Amino acid sequence: PHIPLTIHMGAADDWTPPGLCVELSRIWQSTIHLYEGAYHSFDTPNSPVRVRRGMAFSATGTGVVHVGTNPKARAMAIKRVMETLKRM
């Protein structure tokens, strides 16, 4: 990328596992924040964690993934994004 990139992901994301993004952030020399215990869509407000089935891709190959809010991770991601924007 031609501008600085920051990635925020749930470390427990089993729909879009963070492994490839971790590698890309290393290659691109960008920043990645992984939030422990957070699934896909961890930053969606007020979305209970739930299981989705029949997905075309999942980390386990079963088509089963988890999605939903992680309030602690969401708050930290918002804080980090706002800090980044203030520096621009």
Rosetta constraint file for C-alpha pairs under 8 A:
AtomPair CA 1 CA 5 HARMONIC 7.27 0.50
AtomPair CA 1 CA 28 HARMONIC 7.22 0.50
AtomPair CA 4 CA 30 HARMONIC 6.51 0.50
AtomPair CA 5 CA 30 HARMONIC 5.38 0.50
AtomPair CA 5 CA 31 HARMONIC 6.47 0.50
AtomPair CA 6 CA 30 HARMONIC 6.08 0.50
AtomPair CA 6 CA 31 HARMONIC 4.71 0.50
AtomPair CA 6 CA 32 HARMONIC 5.62 0.50
AtomPair CA 6 CA 33 HARMONIC 7.70 0.50
AtomPair CA 7 CA 21 HARMONIC 7.81 0.50
AtomPair CA 7 CA 25 HARMONIC 7.89 0.50
AtomPair CA 7 CA 31 HARMONIC 6.26 0.50
AtomPair CA 7 CA 32 HARMONIC 4.56 0.50
AtomPair CA 7 CA 33 HARMONIC 6.11 0.50
AtomPair CA 8 CA 32 HARMONIC 5.94 0.50
AtomPair CA 8 CA 33 HARMONIC 4.86 0.50
AtomPair CA 8 CA 34 HARMONIC 6.11 0.50
AtomPair CA 8 CA 35 HARMONIC 7.69 0.50
AtomPair CA 8 CA 77 HARMONIC 6.81 0.50
AtomPair CA 9 CA 13 HARMONIC 7.43 0.50
AtomPair CA 9 CA 18 HARMONIC 6.73 0.50
AtomPair CA 9 CA 32 HARMONIC 7.68 0.50
AtomPair CA 9 CA 33 HARMONIC 6.31 0.50
AtomPair CA 9 CA 34 HARMONIC 5.01 0.50
AtomPair CA 9 CA 35 HARMONIC 6.27 0.50
AtomPair CA 9 CA 38 HARMONIC 7.77 0.50
AtomPair CA 9 CA 40 HARMONIC 7.50 0.50
AtomPair CA 10 CA 18 HARMONIC 7.46 0.50
AtomPair CA 10 CA 34 HARMONIC 5.45 0.50
AtomPair CA 10 CA 35 HARMONIC 4.79 0.50
AtomPair CA 10 CA 36 HARMONIC 6.47 0.50
AtomPair CA 10 CA 37 HARMONIC 6.91 0.50
AtomPair CA 10 CA 38 HARMONIC 4.28 0.50
AtomPair CA 10 CA 39 HARMONIC 4.93 0.50
AtomPair CA 10 CA 40 HARMONIC 6.12 0.50
AtomPair CA 10 CA 42 HARMONIC 6.57 0.50
AtomPair CA 10 CA 73 HARMONIC 7.97 0.50
AtomPair CA 11 CA 17 HARMONIC 7.59 0.50
AtomPair CA 11 CA 18 HARMONIC 6.49 0.50
AtomPair CA 11 CA 34 HARMONIC 5.03 0.50
AtomPair CA 11 CA 35 HARMONIC 5.19 0.50
AtomPair CA 11 CA 36 HARMONIC 5.09 0.50
AtomPair CA 11 CA 37 HARMONIC 6.29 0.50
AtomPair CA 11 CA 38 HARMONIC 5.87 0.50
AtomPair CA 11 CA 39 HARMONIC 6.93 0.50
AtomPair CA 12 CA 17 HARMONIC 7.43 0.50
AtomPair CA 12 CA 35 HARMONIC 7.89 0.50
AtomPair CA 12 CA 36 HARMONIC 6.60 0.50
AtomPair CA 12 CA 37 HARMONIC 5.41 0.50
AtomPair CA 12 CA 38 HARMONIC 5.32 0.50
AtomPair CA 12 CA 39 HARMONIC 5.05 0.50
AtomPair CA 12 CA 40 HARMONIC 7.83 0.50
AtomPair CA 13 CA 17 HARMONIC 5.14 0.50
AtomPair CA 13 CA 18 HARMONIC 6.90 0.50
AtomPair CA 13 CA 38 HARMONIC 6.60 0.50
AtomPair CA 13 CA 39 HARMONIC 4.17 0.50
AtomPair CA 13 CA 40 HARMONIC 4.97 0.50
AtomPair CA 13 CA 65 HARMONIC 7.99 0.50
AtomPair CA 13 CA 66 HARMONIC 7.29 0.50
AtomPair CA 13 CA 67 HARMONIC 8.00 0.50
AtomPair CA 14 CA 39 HARMONIC 6.90 0.50
AtomPair CA 14 CA 40 HARMONIC 7.22 0.50
AtomPair CA 14 CA 58 HARMONIC 5.88 0.50
AtomPair CA 14 CA 59 HARMONIC 5.01 0.50
AtomPair CA 14 CA 60 HARMONIC 7.45 0.50
AtomPair CA 14 CA 65 HARMONIC 5.53 0.50
AtomPair CA 14 CA 66 HARMONIC 6.61 0.50
AtomPair CA 15 CA 40 HARMONIC 6.51 0.50
AtomPair CA 15 CA 57 HARMONIC 6.59 0.50
AtomPair CA 15 CA 58 HARMONIC 4.76 0.50
AtomPair CA 15 CA 59 HARMONIC 6.03 0.50
AtomPair CA 15 CA 65 HARMONIC 5.38 0.50
AtomPair CA 15 CA 66 HARMONIC 7.17 0.50
AtomPair CA 16 CA 40 HARMONIC 7.05 0.50
AtomPair CA 16 CA 58 HARMONIC 7.23 0.50
AtomPair CA 16 CA 59 HARMONIC 7.29 0.50
AtomPair CA 17 CA 59 HARMONIC 6.40 0.50
AtomPair CA 18 CA 22 HARMONIC 6.02 0.50
AtomPair CA 18 CA 34 HARMONIC 7.87 0.50
AtomPair CA 19 CA 23 HARMONIC 6.41 0.50
AtomPair CA 20 CA 24 HARMONIC 6.13 0.50
AtomPair CA 21 CA 25 HARMONIC 5.96 0.50
AtomPair CA 21 CA 32 HARMONIC 7.89 0.50
AtomPair CA 22 CA 26 HARMONIC 6.35 0.50
AtomPair CA 22 CA 32 HARMONIC 6.78 0.50
AtomPair CA 23 CA 27 HARMONIC 6.28 0.50
AtomPair CA 24 CA 28 HARMONIC 5.85 0.50
AtomPair CA 25 CA 29 HARMONIC 5.51 0.50
AtomPair CA 25 CA 30 HARMONIC 4.74 0.50
AtomPair CA 25 CA 31 HARMONIC 6.13 0.50
AtomPair CA 25 CA 32 HARMONIC 6.37 0.50
AtomPair CA 26 CA 30 HARMONIC 6.53 0.50
AtomPair CA 35 CA 73 HARMONIC 5.71 0.50
AtomPair CA 36 CA 73 HARMONIC 7.67 0.50
AtomPair CA 37 CA 70 HARMONIC 7.74 0.50
AtomPair CA 38 CA 42 HARMONIC 5.65 0.50
AtomPair CA 38 CA 69 HARMONIC 7.65 0.50
AtomPair CA 38 CA 70 HARMONIC 5.67 0.50
AtomPair CA 38 CA 73 HARMONIC 6.66 0.50
AtomPair CA 39 CA 66 HARMONIC 6.06 0.50
AtomPair CA 39 CA 67 HARMONIC 5.48 0.50
AtomPair CA 39 CA 68 HARMONIC 6.48 0.50
AtomPair CA 39 CA 69 HARMONIC 7.69 0.50
AtomPair CA 39 CA 70 HARMONIC 7.55 0.50
AtomPair CA 40 CA 66 HARMONIC 6.66 0.50
AtomPair CA 40 CA 67 HARMONIC 4.85 0.50
AtomPair CA 40 CA 68 HARMONIC 6.58 0.50
AtomPair CA 41 CA 67 HARMONIC 5.67 0.50
AtomPair CA 41 CA 68 HARMONIC 5.43 0.50
AtomPair CA 41 CA 69 HARMONIC 6.35 0.50
AtomPair CA 42 CA 67 HARMONIC 7.00 0.50
AtomPair CA 42 CA 68 HARMONIC 5.28 0.50
AtomPair CA 42 CA 69 HARMONIC 4.14 0.50
AtomPair CA 42 CA 70 HARMONIC 4.94 0.50
AtomPair CA 42 CA 71 HARMONIC 7.60 0.50
AtomPair CA 42 CA 73 HARMONIC 6.94 0.50
AtomPair CA 42 CA 74 HARMONIC 6.20 0.50
AtomPair CA 43 CA 68 HARMONIC 7.80 0.50
AtomPair CA 43 CA 69 HARMONIC 5.65 0.50
AtomPair CA 43 CA 70 HARMONIC 6.74 0.50
AtomPair CA 43 CA 71 HARMONIC 7.53 0.50
AtomPair CA 43 CA 73 HARMONIC 7.23 0.50
AtomPair CA 43 CA 74 HARMONIC 4.54 0.50
AtomPair CA 43 CA 77 HARMONIC 7.60 0.50
AtomPair CA 44 CA 68 HARMONIC 6.83 0.50
AtomPair CA 44 CA 69 HARMONIC 5.54 0.50
AtomPair CA 44 CA 74 HARMONIC 7.69 0.50
AtomPair CA 45 CA 69 HARMONIC 6.22 0.50
AtomPair CA 46 CA 69 HARMONIC 6.18 0.50
AtomPair CA 47 CA 68 HARMONIC 5.02 0.50
AtomPair CA 47 CA 69 HARMONIC 5.10 0.50
AtomPair CA 48 CA 67 HARMONIC 7.95 0.50
AtomPair CA 48 CA 68 HARMONIC 5.14 0.50
AtomPair CA 48 CA 69 HARMONIC 5.95 0.50
AtomPair CA 49 CA 66 HARMONIC 6.66 0.50
AtomPair CA 49 CA 67 HARMONIC 5.39 0.50
AtomPair CA 49 CA 68 HARMONIC 3.91 0.50
AtomPair CA 49 CA 69 HARMONIC 6.13 0.50
AtomPair CA 49 CA 70 HARMONIC 7.95 0.50
AtomPair CA 50 CA 66 HARMONIC 5.63 0.50
AtomPair CA 50 CA 67 HARMONIC 5.62 0.50
AtomPair CA 50 CA 68 HARMONIC 6.28 0.50
AtomPair CA 51 CA 64 HARMONIC 6.77 0.50
AtomPair CA 51 CA 65 HARMONIC 5.69 0.50
AtomPair CA 51 CA 66 HARMONIC 4.60 0.50
AtomPair CA 51 CA 67 HARMONIC 6.53 0.50
AtomPair CA 52 CA 63 HARMONIC 7.99 0.50
AtomPair CA 52 CA 64 HARMONIC 5.70 0.50
AtomPair CA 52 CA 65 HARMONIC 5.31 0.50
AtomPair CA 52 CA 66 HARMONIC 6.13 0.50
AtomPair CA 52 CA 67 HARMONIC 7.39 0.50
AtomPair CA 53 CA 63 HARMONIC 5.58 0.50
AtomPair CA 53 CA 64 HARMONIC 4.49 0.50
AtomPair CA 53 CA 65 HARMONIC 6.56 0.50
AtomPair CA 54 CA 62 HARMONIC 7.89 0.50
AtomPair CA 54 CA 63 HARMONIC 4.81 0.50
AtomPair CA 54 CA 64 HARMONIC 6.39 0.50
AtomPair CA 55 CA 63 HARMONIC 4.43 0.50
AtomPair CA 55 CA 64 HARMONIC 6.41 0.50
AtomPair CA 55 CA 65 HARMONIC 7.43 0.50
AtomPair CA 56 CA 63 HARMONIC 6.05 0.50
AtomPair CA 57 CA 61 HARMONIC 6.53 0.50
AtomPair CA 57 CA 62 HARMONIC 7.94 0.50
AtomPair CA 57 CA 63 HARMONIC 5.71 0.50
AtomPair CA 58 CA 62 HARMONIC 6.35 0.50
AtomPair CA 58 CA 63 HARMONIC 5.04 0.50
AtomPair CA 58 CA 64 HARMONIC 6.16 0.50
AtomPair CA 58 CA 65 HARMONIC 6.10 0.50
AtomPair CA 59 CA 65 HARMONIC 7.95 0.50
AtomPair CA 60 CA 64 HARMONIC 7.65 0.50
AtomPair CA 69 CA 74 HARMONIC 7.21 0.50
AtomPair CA 70 CA 74 HARMONIC 5.91 0.50
AtomPair CA 71 CA 75 HARMONIC 6.09 0.50
AtomPair CA 72 CA 76 HARMONIC 6.32 0.50
AtomPair CA 73 CA 77 HARMONIC 6.05 0.50
AtomPair CA 74 CA 78 HARMONIC 6.17 0.50
AtomPair CA 75 CA 79 HARMONIC 6.17 0.50
AtomPair CA 76 CA 80 HARMONIC 6.15 0.50
AtomPair CA 77 CA 81 HARMONIC 6.09 0.50
AtomPair CA 78 CA 82 HARMONIC 6.11 0.50
AtomPair CA 79 CA 83 HARMONIC 6.21 0.50
AtomPair CA 80 CA 84 HARMONIC 6.20 0.50
AtomPair CA 81 CA 85 HARMONIC 6.20 0.50
AtomPair CA 82 CA 86 HARMONIC 6.19 0.50
AtomPair CA 83 CA 87 HARMONIC 6.60 0.50
AtomPair CA 84 CA 88 HARMONIC 6.80 0.50
